[in-house]
Amino acid sequence: MDPETQRVGLCVTCEKVKTVDSARGSRFYLCTVPELPKYPQLPRRACPAYVKRAPSSTMR
């Protein structure tokens, strides 16, 4: 498991999360599910709305 996944949990690979990078270099994980907190407490080990993001396809 890579360090970011250990620190953040499920949000790293969730289809319903958008990452927000600040000008100071911080990264935030914005949950787009209205019923859940916008910025969940991390690491997120379980989530009722989790959907694994499909692997990105490589363009050739």
mmCIF file of the N, C-alpha and C atoms, coordinates in Angstrom:
data_MODEL
# 
_entry.id   MODEL 
# 
loop_
_atom_site.group_PDB 
_atom_site.id 
_atom_site.type_symbol 
_atom_site.label_atom_id 
_atom_site.label_alt_id 
_atom_site.label_comp_id 
_atom_site.label_asym_id 
_atom_site.label_entity_id 
_atom_site.label_seq_id 
_atom_site.pdbx_PDB_ins_code 
_atom_site.Cartn_x 
_atom_site.Cartn_y 
_atom_site.Cartn_z 
_atom_site.occupancy 
_atom_site.B_iso_or_equiv 
_atom_site.pdbx_formal_charge 
_atom_site.auth_seq_id 
_atom_site.auth_comp_id 
_atom_site.auth_asym_id 
_atom_site.auth_atom_id 
_atom_site.pdbx_PDB_model_num 
ATOM 1   N N  . MET A 1 1  ? 0.860   -1.176 0.000   1.00 0.00 ? 1  MET A N  1 
ATOM 2   C CA . MET A 1 1  ? 0.000   0.000  0.000   1.00 0.00 ? 1  MET A CA 1 
ATOM 3   C C  . MET A 1 1  ? 0.908   1.241  0.000   1.00 0.00 ? 1  MET A C  1 
ATOM 4   N N  . ASP A 1 2  ? 0.625   2.192  -0.879  1.00 0.00 ? 2  ASP A N  1 
ATOM 5   C CA . ASP A 1 2  ? 1.470   3.378  -0.957  1.00 0.00 ? 2  ASP A CA 1 
ATOM 6   C C  . ASP A 1 2  ? 1.179   4.339  0.204   1.00 0.00 ? 2  ASP A C  1 
ATOM 7   N N  . PRO A 1 3  ? 2.089   5.254  0.501   1.00 0.00 ? 3  PRO A N  1 
ATOM 8   C CA . PRO A 1 3  ? 1.930   6.150  1.654   1.00 0.00 ? 3  PRO A CA 1 
ATOM 9   C C  . PRO A 1 3  ? 0.665   7.012  1.611   1.00 0.00 ? 3  PRO A C  1 
ATOM 10  N N  . GLU A 1 4  ? 0.271   7.490  0.425   1.00 0.00 ? 4  GLU A N  1 
ATOM 11  C CA . GLU A 1 4  ? -0.930  8.322  0.339   1.00 0.00 ? 4  GLU A CA 1 
ATOM 12  C C  . GLU A 1 4  ? -2.180  7.521  0.686   1.00 0.00 ? 4  GLU A C  1 
ATOM 13  N N  . THR A 1 5  ? -2.262  6.297  0.214   1.00 0.00 ? 5  THR A N  1 
ATOM 14  C CA . THR A 1 5  ? -3.407  5.445  0.528   1.00 0.00 ? 5  THR A CA 1 
ATOM 15  C C  . THR A 1 5  ? -3.458  5.144  2.019   1.00 0.00 ? 5  THR A C  1 
ATOM 16  N N  . GLN A 1 6  ? -2.317  4.926  2.644   1.00 0.00 ? 6  GLN A N  1 
ATOM 17  C CA . GLN A 1 6  ? -2.279  4.687  4.086   1.00 0.00 ? 6  GLN A CA 1 
ATOM 18  C C  . GLN A 1 6  ? -2.746  5.914  4.856   1.00 0.00 ? 6  GLN A C  1 
ATOM 19  N N  . ARG A 1 7  ? -2.363  7.100  4.400   1.00 0.00 ? 7  ARG A N  1 
ATOM 20  C CA . ARG A 1 7  ? -2.699  8.341  5.105   1.00 0.00 ? 7  ARG A CA 1 
ATOM 21  C C  . ARG A 1 7  ? -4.154  8.751  4.893   1.00 0.00 ? 7  ARG A C  1 
ATOM 22  N N  . VAL A 1 8  ? -4.681  8.508  3.680   1.00 0.00 ? 8  VAL A N  1 
ATOM 23  C CA . VAL A 1 8  ? -6.014  9.007  3.311   1.00 0.00 ? 8  VAL A CA 1 
ATOM 24  C C  . VAL A 1 8  ? -7.083  7.929  3.359   1.00 0.00 ? 8  VAL A C  1 
ATOM 25  N N  . GLY A 1 9  ? -6.747  6.707  2.982   1.00 0.00 ? 9  GLY A N  1 
ATOM 26  C CA . GLY A 1 9  ? -7.719  5.626  2.975   1.00 0.00 ? 9  GLY A CA 1 
ATOM 27  C C  . GLY A 1 9  ? -8.482  5.520  1.664   1.00 0.00 ? 9  GLY A C  1 
ATOM 28  N N  . LEU A 1 10 ? -9.754  5.193  1.757   1.00 0.00 ? 10 LEU A N  1 
ATOM 29  C CA . LEU A 1 10 ? -10.576 4.925  0.577   1.00 0.00 ? 10 LEU A CA 1 
ATOM 30  C C  . LEU A 1 10 ? -10.727 6.119  -0.363  1.00 0.00 ? 10 LEU A C  1 
ATOM 31  N N  . CYS A 1 11 ? -10.673 7.322  0.157   1.00 0.00 ? 11 CYS A N  1 
ATOM 32  C CA . CYS A 1 11 ? -10.900 8.511  -0.670  1.00 0.00 ? 11 CYS A CA 1 
ATOM 33  C C  . CYS A 1 11 ? -9.939  8.606  -1.852  1.00 0.00 ? 11 CYS A C  1 
ATOM 34  N N  . VAL A 1 12 ? -8.747  8.060  -1.704  1.00 0.00 ? 12 VAL A N  1 
ATOM 35  C CA . VAL A 1 12 ? -7.752  8.118  -2.784  1.00 0.00 ? 12 VAL A CA 1 
ATOM 36  C C  . VAL A 1 12 ? -8.270  7.445  -4.046  1.00 0.00 ? 12 VAL A C  1 
ATOM 37  N N  . THR A 1 13 ? -9.021  6.368  -3.905  1.00 0.00 ? 13 THR A N  1 
ATOM 38  C CA . THR A 1 13 ? -9.480  5.612  -5.071  1.00 0.00 ? 13 THR A CA 1 
ATOM 39  C C  . THR A 1 13 ? -10.984 5.710  -5.315  1.00 0.00 ? 13 THR A C  1 
ATOM 40  N N  . CYS A 1 14 ? -11.663 6.621  -4.633  1.00 0.00 ? 14 CYS A N  1 
ATOM 41  C CA . CYS A 1 14 ? -13.123 6.728  -4.774  1.00 0.00 ? 14 CYS A CA 1 
ATOM 42  C C  . CYS A 1 14 ? -13.517 7.578  -5.978  1.00 0.00 ? 14 CYS A C  1 
ATOM 43  N N  . GLU A 1 15 ? -14.481 7.077  -6.722  1.00 0.00 ? 15 GLU A N  1 
ATOM 44  C CA . GLU A 1 15 ? -15.002 7.774  -7.892  1.00 0.00 ? 15 GLU A CA 1 
ATOM 45  C C  . GLU A 1 15 ? -15.726 9.073  -7.512  1.00 0.00 ? 15 GLU A C  1 
ATOM 46  N N  . LYS A 1 16 ? -16.227 9.159  -6.307  1.00 0.00 ? 16 LYS A N  1 
ATOM 47  C CA . LYS A 1 16 ? -17.056 10.286 -5.888  1.00 0.00 ? 16 LYS A CA 1 
ATOM 48  C C  . LYS A 1 16 ? -16.274 11.373 -5.152  1.00 0.00 ? 16 LYS A C  1 
ATOM 49  N N  . VAL A 1 17 ? -14.955 11.342 -5.254  1.00 0.00 ? 17 VAL A N  1 
ATOM 50  C CA . VAL A 1 17 ? -14.099 12.317 -4.578  1.00 0.00 ? 17 VAL A CA 1 
ATOM 51  C C  . VAL A 1 17 ? -13.363 13.160 -5.602  1.00 0.00 ? 17 VAL A C  1 
ATOM 52  N N  . LYS A 1 18 ? -13.278 14.458 -5.320  1.00 0.00 ? 18 LYS A N  1 
ATOM 53  C CA . LYS A 1 18 ? -12.471 15.359 -6.128  1.00 0.00 ? 18 LYS A CA 1 
ATOM 54  C C  . LYS A 1 18 ? -11.346 15.871 -5.249  1.00 0.00 ? 18 LYS A C  1 
ATOM 55  N N  . THR A 1 19 ? -10.146 15.930 -5.789  1.00 0.00 ? 19 THR A N  1 
ATOM 56  C CA . THR A 1 19 ? -9.037  16.466 -5.007  1.00 0.00 ? 19 THR A CA 1 
ATOM 57  C C  . THR A 1 19 ? -8.946  17.968 -5.230  1.00 0.00 ? 19 THR A C  1 
ATOM 58  N N  . VAL A 1 20 ? -8.629  18.674 -4.157  1.00 0.00 ? 20 VAL A N  1 
ATOM 59  C CA . VAL A 1 20 ? -8.468  20.121 -4.189  1.00 0.00 ? 20 VAL A CA 1 
ATOM 60  C C  . VAL A 1 20 ? -7.067  20.418 -3.667  1.00 0.00 ? 20 VAL A C  1 
ATOM 61  N N  . ASP A 1 21 ? -6.231  21.016 -4.509  1.00 0.00 ? 21 ASP A N  1 
ATOM 62  C CA . ASP A 1 21 ? -4.874  21.364 -4.111  1.00 0.00 ? 21 ASP A CA 1 
ATOM 63  C C  . ASP A 1 21 ? -4.815  22.845 -3.781  1.00 0.00 ? 21 ASP A C  1 
ATOM 64  N N  . SER A 1 22 ? -4.294  23.158 -2.593  1.00 0.00 ? 22 SER A N  1 
ATOM 65  C CA . SER A 1 22 ? -4.207  24.551 -2.165  1.00 0.00 ? 22 SER A CA 1 
ATOM 66  C C  . SER A 1 22 ? -2.934  25.196 -2.705  1.00 0.00 ? 22 SER A C  1 
ATOM 67  N N  . ALA A 1 23 ? -2.888  26.512 -2.646  1.00 0.00 ? 23 ALA A N  1 
ATOM 68  C CA . ALA A 1 23 ? -1.709  27.256 -3.078  1.00 0.00 ? 23 ALA A CA 1 
ATOM 69  C C  . ALA A 1 23 ? -0.507  26.958 -2.193  1.00 0.00 ? 23 ALA A C  1 
ATOM 70  N N  . ARG A 1 24 ? -0.754  26.501 -0.984  1.00 0.00 ? 24 ARG A N  1 
ATOM 71  C CA . ARG A 1 24 ? 0.330   26.190 -0.050  1.00 0.00 ? 24 ARG A CA 1 
ATOM 72  C C  . ARG A 1 24 ? 0.824   24.741 -0.145  1.00 0.00 ? 24 ARG A C  1 
ATOM 73  N N  . GLY A 1 25 ? 0.268   23.993 -1.066  1.00 0.00 ? 25 GLY A N  1 
ATOM 74  C CA . GLY A 1 25 ? 0.741   22.636 -1.284  1.00 0.00 ? 25 GLY A CA 1 
ATOM 75  C C  . GLY A 1 25 ? -0.027  21.539 -0.571  1.00 0.00 ? 25 GLY A C  1 
ATOM 76  N N  . SER A 1 26 ? -1.092  21.881 0.130   1.00 0.00 ? 26 SER A N  1 
ATOM 77  C CA . SER A 1 26 ? -1.915  20.868 0.789   1.00 0.00 ? 26 SER A CA 1 
ATOM 78  C C  . SER A 1 26 ? -2.892  20.264 -0.208  1.00 0.00 ? 26 SER A C  1 
ATOM 79  N N  . ARG A 1 27 ? -3.285  19.042 0.028   1.00 0.00 ? 27 ARG A N  1 
ATOM 80  C CA . ARG A 1 27 ? -4.284  18.372 -0.809  1.00 0.00 ? 27 ARG A CA 1 
ATOM 81  C C  . ARG A 1 27 ? -5.465  17.992 0.072   1.00 0.00 ? 27 ARG A C  1 
ATOM 82  N N  . PHE A 1 28 ? -6.672  18.334 -0.406  1.00 0.00 ? 28 PHE A N  1 
ATOM 83  C CA . PHE A 1 28 ? -7.903  18.029 0.307   1.00 0.00 ? 28 PHE A CA 1 
ATOM 84  C C  . PHE A 1 28 ? -8.741  17.111 -0.562  1.00 0.00 ? 28 PHE A C  1 
ATOM 85  N N  . TYR A 1 29 ? -9.538  16.276 0.088   1.00 0.00 ? 29 TYR A N  1 
ATOM 86  C CA . TYR A 1 29 ? -10.383 15.310 -0.611  1.00 0.00 ? 29 TYR A CA 1 
ATOM 87  C C  . TYR A 1 29 ? -11.843 15.699 -0.398  1.00 0.00 ? 29 TYR A C  1 
ATOM 88  N N  . LEU A 1 30 ? -12.470 16.219 -1.454  1.00 0.00 ? 30 LEU A N  1 
ATOM 89  C CA . LEU A 1 30 ? -13.842 16.712 -1.412  1.00 0.00 ? 30 LEU A CA 1 
ATOM 90  C C  . LEU A 1 30 ? -14.801 15.602 -1.826  1.00 0.00 ? 30 LEU A C  1 
ATOM 91  N N  . CYS A 1 31 ? -15.686 15.212 -0.903  1.00 0.00 ? 31 CYS A N  1 
ATOM 92  C CA . CYS A 1 31 ? -16.679 14.186 -1.193  1.00 0.00 ? 31 CYS A CA 1 
ATOM 93  C C  . CYS A 1 31 ? -17.882 14.842 -1.863  1.00 0.00 ? 31 CYS A C  1 
ATOM 94  N N  . THR A 1 32 ? -18.315 14.290 -2.999  1.00 0.00 ? 32 THR A N  1 
ATOM 95  C CA . THR A 1 32 ? -19.419 14.877 -3.754  1.00 0.00 ? 32 THR A CA 1 
ATOM 96  C C  . THR A 1 32 ? -20.775 14.258 -3.430  1.00 0.00 ? 32 THR A C  1 
ATOM 97  N N  . VAL A 1 33 ? -20.831 13.384 -2.430  1.00 0.00 ? 33 VAL A N  1 
ATOM 98  C CA . VAL A 1 33 ? -22.096 12.767 -2.005  1.00 0.00 ? 33 VAL A CA 1 
ATOM 99  C C  . VAL A 1 33 ? -22.762 13.709 -1.008  1.00 0.00 ? 33 VAL A C  1 
ATOM 100 N N  . PRO A 1 34 ? -23.934 14.261 -1.335  1.00 0.00 ? 34 PRO A N  1 
ATOM 101 C CA . PRO A 1 34 ? -24.571 15.272 -0.480  1.00 0.00 ? 34 PRO A CA 1 
ATOM 102 C C  . PRO A 1 34 ? -24.851 14.819 0.958   1.00 0.00 ? 34 PRO A C  1 
ATOM 103 N N  . GLU A 1 35 ? -25.107 13.537 1.160   1.00 0.00 ? 35 GLU A N  1 
ATOM 104 C CA . GLU A 1 35 ? -25.447 13.034 2.498   1.00 0.00 ? 35 GLU A CA 1 
ATOM 105 C C  . GLU A 1 35 ? -24.232 12.884 3.419   1.00 0.00 ? 35 GLU A C  1 
ATOM 106 N N  . LEU A 1 36 ? -23.046 12.976 2.876   1.00 0.00 ? 36 LEU A N  1 
ATOM 107 C CA . LEU A 1 36 ? -21.820 12.782 3.650   1.00 0.00 ? 36 LEU A CA 1 
ATOM 108 C C  . LEU A 1 36 ? -21.089 14.109 3.857   1.00 0.00 ? 36 LEU A C  1 
ATOM 109 N N  . PRO A 1 37 ? -20.191 14.170 4.830   1.00 0.00 ? 37 PRO A N  1 
ATOM 110 C CA . PRO A 1 37 ? -19.412 15.396 5.034   1.00 0.00 ? 37 PRO A CA 1 
ATOM 111 C C  . PRO A 1 37 ? -18.591 15.729 3.785   1.00 0.00 ? 37 PRO A C  1 
ATOM 112 N N  . LYS A 1 38 ? -18.511 17.015 3.442   1.00 0.00 ? 38 LYS A N  1 
ATOM 113 C CA . LYS A 1 38 ? -17.750 17.423 2.264   1.00 0.00 ? 38 LYS A CA 1 
ATOM 114 C C  . LYS A 1 38 ? -16.286 17.041 2.375   1.00 0.00 ? 38 LYS A C  1 
ATOM 115 N N  . TYR A 1 39 ? -15.716 17.251 3.548   1.00 0.00 ? 39 TYR A N  1 
ATOM 116 C CA . TYR A 1 39 ? -14.314 16.918 3.788   1.00 0.00 ? 39 TYR A CA 1 
ATOM 117 C C  . TYR A 1 39 ? -14.264 15.917 4.938   1.00 0.00 ? 39 TYR A C  1 
ATOM 118 N N  . PRO A 1 40 ? -14.291 14.627 4.623   1.00 0.00 ? 40 PRO A N  1 
ATOM 119 C CA . PRO A 1 40 ? -14.353 13.597 5.670   1.00 0.00 ? 40 PRO A CA 1 
ATOM 120 C C  . PRO A 1 40 ? -13.066 13.527 6.488   1.00 0.00 ? 40 PRO A C  1 
ATOM 121 N N  . GLN A 1 41 ? -13.210 13.025 7.697   1.00 0.00 ? 41 GLN A N  1 
ATOM 122 C CA . GLN A 1 41 ? -12.047 12.788 8.542   1.00 0.00 ? 41 GLN A CA 1 
ATOM 123 C C  . GLN A 1 41 ? -11.225 11.659 7.917   1.00 0.00 ? 41 GLN A C  1 
ATOM 124 N N  . LEU A 1 42 ? -9.936  11.858 7.868   1.00 0.00 ? 42 LEU A N  1 
ATOM 125 C CA . LEU A 1 42 ? -9.050  10.874 7.255   1.00 0.00 ? 42 LEU A CA 1 
ATOM 126 C C  . LEU A 1 42 ? -8.183  10.214 8.307   1.00 0.00 ? 42 LEU A C  1 
ATOM 127 N N  . PRO A 1 43 ? -7.787  8.981  8.131   1.00 0.00 ? 43 PRO A N  1 
ATOM 128 C CA . PRO A 1 43 ? -8.042  8.107  6.991   1.00 0.00 ? 43 PRO A CA 1 
ATOM 129 C C  . PRO A 1 43 ? -9.450  7.528  7.027   1.00 0.00 ? 43 PRO A C  1 
ATOM 130 N N  . ARG A 1 44 ? -10.013 7.375  5.871   1.00 0.00 ? 44 ARG A N  1 
ATOM 131 C CA . ARG A 1 44 ? -11.359 6.822  5.722   1.00 0.00 ? 44 ARG A CA 1 
ATOM 132 C C  . ARG A 1 44 ? -11.217 5.343  5.412   1.00 0.00 ? 44 ARG A C  1 
ATOM 133 N N  . ARG A 1 45 ? -11.576 4.484  6.350   1.00 0.00 ? 45 ARG A N  1 
ATOM 134 C CA . ARG A 1 45 ? -11.417 3.034  6.180   1.00 0.00 ? 45 ARG A CA 1 
ATOM 135 C C  . ARG A 1 45 ? -12.705 2.347  5.727   1.00 0.00 ? 45 ARG A C  1 
ATOM 136 N N  . ALA A 1 46 ? -13.853 2.986  5.928   1.00 0.00 ? 46 ALA A N  1 
ATOM 137 C CA . ALA A 1 46 ? -15.144 2.439  5.488   1.00 0.00 ? 46 ALA A CA 1 
ATOM 138 C C  . ALA A 1 46 ? -16.034 3.601  5.075   1.00 0.00 ? 46 ALA A C  1 
ATOM 139 N N  . CYS A 1 47 ? -16.865 3.385  4.053   1.00 0.00 ? 47 CYS A N  1 
ATOM 140 C CA . CYS A 1 47 ? -17.767 4.437  3.584   1.00 0.00 ? 47 CYS A CA 1 
ATOM 141 C C  . CYS A 1 47 ? -18.953 3.791  2.866   1.00 0.00 ? 47 CYS A C  1 
ATOM 142 N N  . PRO A 1 48 ? -20.182 4.196  3.211   1.00 0.00 ? 48 PRO A N  1 
ATOM 143 C CA . PRO A 1 48 ? -21.356 3.594  2.569   1.00 0.00 ? 48 PRO A CA 1 
ATOM 144 C C  . PRO A 1 48 ? -21.508 3.975  1.094   1.00 0.00 ? 48 PRO A C  1 
ATOM 145 N N  . ALA A 1 49 ? -20.856 5.045  0.655   1.00 0.00 ? 49 ALA A N  1 
ATOM 146 C CA . ALA A 1 49 ? -21.007 5.505  -0.729  1.00 0.00 ? 49 ALA A CA 1 
ATOM 147 C C  . ALA A 1 49 ? -19.790 5.203  -1.597  1.00 0.00 ? 49 ALA A C  1 
ATOM 148 N N  . TYR A 1 50 ? -18.828 4.458  -1.078  1.00 0.00 ? 50 TYR A N  1 
ATOM 149 C CA . TYR A 1 50 ? -17.585 4.204  -1.812  1.00 0.00 ? 50 TYR A CA 1 
ATOM 150 C C  . TYR A 1 50 ? -17.826 3.438  -3.100  1.00 0.00 ? 50 TYR A C  1 
ATOM 151 N N  . VAL A 1 51 ? -17.268 3.964  -4.193  1.00 0.00 ? 51 VAL A N  1 
ATOM 152 C CA . VAL A 1 51 ? -17.268 3.294  -5.488  1.00 0.00 ? 51 VAL A CA 1 
ATOM 153 C C  . VAL A 1 51 ? -15.851 3.419  -6.030  1.00 0.00 ? 51 VAL A C  1 
ATOM 154 N N  . LYS A 1 52 ? -15.203 2.284  -6.250  1.00 0.00 ? 52 LYS A N  1 
ATOM 155 C CA . LYS A 1 52 ? -13.820 2.323  -6.724  1.00 0.00 ? 52 LYS A CA 1 
ATOM 156 C C  . LYS A 1 52 ? -13.753 2.925  -8.123  1.00 0.00 ? 52 LYS A C  1 
ATOM 157 N N  . ARG A 1 53 ? -12.855 3.885  -8.275  1.00 0.00 ? 53 ARG A N  1 
ATOM 158 C CA . ARG A 1 53 ? -12.660 4.556  -9.553  1.00 0.00 ? 53 ARG A CA 1 
ATOM 159 C C  . ARG A 1 53 ? -12.028 3.573  -10.540 1.00 0.00 ? 53 ARG A C  1 
ATOM 160 N N  . ALA A 1 54 ? -12.498 3.607  -11.790 1.00 0.00 ? 54 ALA A N  1 
ATOM 161 C CA . ALA A 1 54 ? -11.941 2.751  -12.833 1.00 0.00 ? 54 ALA A CA 1 
ATOM 162 C C  . ALA A 1 54 ? -10.521 3.209  -13.132 1.00 0.00 ? 54 ALA A C  1 
ATOM 163 N N  . PRO A 1 55 ? -9.629  2.287  -13.430 1.00 0.00 ? 55 PRO A N  1 
ATOM 164 C CA . PRO A 1 55 ? -8.263  2.686  -13.781 1.00 0.00 ? 55 PRO A CA 1 
ATOM 165 C C  . PRO A 1 55 ? -8.285  3.569  -15.023 1.00 0.00 ? 55 PRO A C  1 
ATOM 166 N N  . SER A 1 56 ? -7.465  4.603  -14.995 1.00 0.00 ? 56 SER A N  1 
ATOM 167 C CA . SER A 1 56 ? -7.442  5.507  -16.153 1.00 0.00 ? 56 SER A CA 1 
ATOM 168 C C  . SER A 1 56 ? -6.778  4.797  -17.322 1.00 0.00 ? 56 SER A C  1 
ATOM 169 N N  . SER A 1 57 ? -7.340  5.031  -18.486 1.00 0.00 ? 57 SER A N  1 
ATOM 170 C CA . SER A 1 57 ? -6.772  4.396  -19.669 1.00 0.00 ? 57 SER A CA 1 
ATOM 171 C C  . SER A 1 57 ? -5.606  5.245  -20.171 1.00 0.00 ? 57 SER A C  1 
ATOM 172 N N  . THR A 1 58 ? -4.633  4.586  -20.719 1.00 0.00 ? 58 THR A N  1 
ATOM 173 C CA . THR A 1 58 ? -3.474  5.312  -21.229 1.00 0.00 ? 58 THR A CA 1 
ATOM 174 C C  . THR A 1 58 ? -3.696  5.637  -22.689 1.00 0.00 ? 58 THR A C  1 
ATOM 175 N N  . MET A 1 59 ? -3.344  6.850  -23.055 1.00 0.00 ? 59 MET A N  1 
ATOM 176 C CA . MET A 1 59 ? -3.489  7.266  -24.459 1.00 0.00 ? 59 MET A CA 1 
ATOM 177 C C  . MET A 1 59 ? -2.164  6.999  -25.155 1.00 0.00 ? 59 MET A C  1 
ATOM 178 N N  . ARG A 1 60 ? -2.243  6.475  -26.339 1.00 0.00 ? 60 ARG A N  1 
ATOM 179 C CA . ARG A 1 60 ? -1.022  6.171  -27.113 1.00 0.00 ? 60 ARG A CA 1 
ATOM 180 C C  . ARG A 1 60 ? -0.975  6.993  -28.348 1.00 0.00 ? 60 ARG A C  1 
# 
